[in-house]
Each structure stands twice: as structure tokens, then as C-alpha cells.
Amino acid sequence: MLTMIDEHSRECLAIHVQRQLKSDDVLAVLAEHFARHGPSEHIRSDSGAEFTAEAVREWLGRISVKTLYIEPGSPWENGYNESFNGKLRDELLNGDIFYSLKEAEILIDRWRQNYNTLRPHSALGYLPPAPQGHCHEFWPRLARAGEGSVIG
């Protein structure tokens, strides 16, 4: 899974579910997000091959998005994403068996929507990142648009 989190609003922007992730998957997720919301100032990720591929680095450079790669074996450098991935694992993945990729996509996206719109977050004063019926742009104290996203 490729998860994409806004560092400031804590909103989960995307969870891309695939049996194997490649640089083309990273490019597709980023392109879709940037087309909707504009490019982030920076992207923080681990230094896996799918993130450091020449095609990804070149494309991000052309649109002036900075890359912040965390050191191998240093998950605390990407704390928001690691915390999110732990919650996803504890609240959904550890308790479910997915019988198909499509089933996983649907259930994981349903969980993502609940996480964004209903689930309270202590760092946000026990409000969700994107309250139901609103997108994070309407909650300026919770989000600073375009400042950065973390993926992992």
C-alpha cells in the first residue's frame, strides 16, 4: 500500500492498494493528487526504489516539488506516516482477511473516509482532519495547504 498523508491537517490523501508498488504507481498517485490540489511544496518518503526512481525524481524536479528522503532504518523521520500506518494496521488490517485486491481497495478506502471525516484526532483538538461534508481547505486552522505531504 502507498499511503499519502498531509503533515499539517493529518488528512489521509490517498491509499493506493496494489500487490506490488512501482515508480509508475507513485507517479500516478502524485499526479492525481497534484491535479486536484496543486503540487505540494515537498514530499517526505522513505528511500525505497519506487520513490527514488529517476523518473519520479525528474518529474518532481520539473514541477519544483522538493524531496525529503528519510534515512534507512529511521522511521521516526517520517513519524506522521508511520503513526498513520500503525493505526491502519491496528484498526483494520490486523482484523481482516481480504479475498481479492478489489475487496481490499473498497474496505481500505471506506476506512480512510472514516479516518478523515469521523475519527477524532488528539493533535487536532479531537476533531477529524476533514469533517464530513467539508474538505480541509475550509478548516484553515487545521491545514496549511500545499506545505507538504508524506508518503510511505
Phi, psi and omega in degrees: 000140173252114180254143181230121185238139171279124184297330187266315181273343185069010179291137173278111184279331181195149166226110180263120184256125181207153178292328178213132180262136178234173180299328177297325177293317178300313179300318181295316180295314180295316181298317179297315180296313181295326178296324181278321191239357186084158182294145173284160176292320179210161176235127177254130180207171172286178185259034177293158184302326181290337179265331184261005180303145182305319181298320180292312181297318179296314182297314178298321178296320180296330181257014174061039174259123180281148177251138177235098181269134178278154179291141175305136180076016181235064184298337179297341177287348178232051190301319181299315182289320179296319177297315178300313181299324176295318178295317178301315180296311183293318188272342183226301191295322181291342184251001183233151170244126180260128183268351176207161177297320180297316178299316178300314180303313184293311182292322179292321178292323176298317177297318179301316180297318177297316179302317183283326191251339185237326188286122179289146180238123183301323181291346181248026181068032180063031171254156174283158181297323181224084184309147184310130179085359180228148171258163189297342179296336180276359180239069188299333179287344180263337186224146171240096189306137172080001184284328178167154178229155176240140179230154180191000000 
